[in-house]
Amino acid sequence: MHDLTYAAILAAIWLPSGAAAATHFIPDCARVTNVARNGGRVFIDFSSNGQRAFSAVIQQEDRRAFRDFDLEGLEAHHVRIRGIVQNWRGQPQIALSNPAQIEVVE
């Protein structure tokens, strides 16, 4: 298992000036450091080597799909997230709409 670093994630994302999203996928896993709810959304924050690497976000309209999924139980586990990496205010982020996008590795 390889931890992703913030630099490695950014290197995997090619975002031309003004681009809002990339079509690259995160190929590995990272450790969940925080799961928080804010404004109807759920944020799953990942870090590697003590630095915030990226976030996965569940929008309010997609939360129903996760009603039987223990999101808070992801904290401190290594998790693989599948989805398209997007740039949101300079931070890499993946939108989650289905629990199948989340795989607990350890």
N, C-alpha and C positions, 0 to 999 in steps of 0.2 A: 504494500500500500504506500502511496506517495501522497504527502500533504501538498496542497496547492499553496503557493505564495501569492500575495497580491500582485507582484510583478509578473508572475507566470500567467495569471488570469488576464492581466492587461495585455500581455504579449500575445495571448491567444485571441484577443478581440481586435479586429481591425476596424476602427471607426473613423472614416474620413470626416473632415470638418463639417459640422452640422448634421451628421448622421445620427439617427435616434436608436438604431438597433443593428445588431450583427447576426449572422446566421450560423455562428459557431456554437458548439456545445462544450460544456465543461466535461472533460473526460475522466476525471478522477474524483476523489472525495476530500472532504475537509471536516473539521470538528465544529459542531454546533456550540456556540458560546452563549446564545441568548435566543429566547422565543418571547416575543412581546406582541400585544394587541394595541393598535393605535388607529383611531378614526375608522373603525370597522374592518381594518386590514390586519393580517397577521404577518409579522416579520420574523424570519428565521435567519439569524446572523451567524456567519461562519468566520473562523479565523484559522490562521496557520502561523506557527512560530510567533505567537503573541500579537499578531496584527490582524485587524479586520480584513478579511479577504473579499467577501461579497455577501449579498443577502438574497434570500428567496422570499417572495411576497405572495400571499394569498389575498386576493381582492375580496371585498365583502360579498359580491355576488357569487363567488366560488367557494365560500366557506362551508356551505351546506354539504358539499362533496366530502369534506374532511370531518364531519360531525362525529364519526366513530373512530377517528384517528387521534392518538395521543400525541399531539404536537409538542406539548411541554416535556414529554418523555424523551424527546430528541436531544435535549441539552446534555452536553458532555460526551455525546456519541459521535463517531465518525459516520458521516452520511454522504451518499452519492445522490446528487440532484440531476435530473435530466430536464433539459429545456433550453430555450434560446436565451443567450446572454444579451442583455440590453444595457445601454448606458443611461442611467437616471441620475441627473445632476452630478455627473462625473464619477459615479460609483457603479460597478458592475452589479447587475441584478437579474434574477430569473423569476418570471411569473409562474406560479403553480396553479393549476386548475384541477388536477387529478392526483389522488394519493399514490398512484402508480409511478409518479415522477420522483418519489422519495424511496430510497433504499438504505436501510441501516446496515452499515458494514461491520461495526463493532460497538 
